Amino acid sequence: YPELYPARVTLQTTDGRVFEHMVRTPKGDPQWDLTAEELDERFRTLAGRVFDDERLNQIVECVQGLENLSDAAQLMSLCVR
């Protein structure tokens, strides 16, 4: 830290076995970017708790066309419940 943000997960089963995994840089960190598909999946997983599929699709479409958006209010209005 701050160059690396290591993450470690340790699981202990009910029979006492221990499983551990550590990464020096978690997925999504600038040094280990998400692919476009992974980013889309992560967005839909998290935002899907708040918005329905139709709204998610509208937000994704708006973001994908961001360079042609004349007013950010359009995107902001989609991001409000």
Sequence and secondary structure as in RCSB ss.txt:
>XXXX:A:sequence
YPELYPARVTLQTTDGRVFEHMVRTPKGDPQWDLTAEELDERFRTLAGRVFDDERLNQIVECVQGLENLSDAAQL
MSLCVR
>XXXX:A:secstr
  S   EEEEEE TTS EEEEEESS TTSTTS   HHHHHHHHHHHHTTTS HHHHHHHHHHHHTGGG S THHH
HHHT  
